[in-house]
Amino acid sequence: MKRILSYLFLLAVLATACKKEGEANKDPLYKRWFVYKIEKHYTDKSGNADRNFKSWSNIIDDREMFFEFSRQGQFLTYQGMGSYTRTGPTITYTIAEDAGHYQYQLRENCLVLSFVVEKTSYNEHVTLEMRPF
């Protein structure tokens, strides 16, 4: 009888551990995403629309341009492998010699990453709309 109770206890512990791991995997970020759409907007250093550049948006639907986030903090992209951390709405990443951050939003079945590229006389605001594979 003692042996049966021990096995039941062990089974209950394993079932609870599997349930917790399954719940952690339900985070919608933890999957492979491909770039569906790119938008770019340009501003001068004061934040006003830059007259020299026209904003644009393009659906590219390119499965070769992908981002994959793992639960362990690994970050795989078409540009290489690195690591990332999340703090609020920000993903901070490191890939080889490159580091930066994205503002991110998870909407329905979409991941939206945005970032700013600062140039000498203007800023480029980039938004990537990602879809799951």
Secondary structure, 3 states (H helix, E strand, C coil): CHHHHHHHHHHHHHHHHHHHHHHHCCCCCCCEEEEEEEEEEEEECCCCECCCCCCEEEEEEEEEEEEEECCCCEEEECCEEEEEEEECCEEEEEECCEEEEEEEEEECCEEEEEEEEECCCEEEEEEEEEEEC
